[in-house]
Amino acid sequence: MAAPESTLFVLIPVHNRCAVTHRCLEQLRVQAPCNLVVVVVDDGSSDGTGAMLRSFGGLSIEVVEGDGSLWWGGAVTAGMQHIDRRAGEADRVLLLNDDVDLPSDFLARMLAASDAEP
């Protein structure tokens, strides 16, 4: 029996960066070389980020909502707690800022390097 495919959880904390976050999600959507779940911790954004996340297609996105008091560390903690409830032993987590530029083969190369050097 073949082992189930592992999941890559990408954790992205955000606050009031709708356009930046949208650009990041676009970069992730074109790669998706694996079973990908994007966990966005939206810490009380008031700039339309929540609506954008709900309407964004082509990715499995799970939103963890904060009230604006999480800041970076609290958002990472909330996201990791969410992932911990869902992740299996073989799954992986990538913590990502939403303002990075991702080459179109970034996830494939990252997963290959992880497989080569577990």
Beta strands, then each sheet from edge to edge (+ up, - down):
strand 1: 7-14
strand 2: 35-43
strand 3: 60-66
strand 4: 92-95
sheet 1: 3+ 2+ 1+ 4+
end
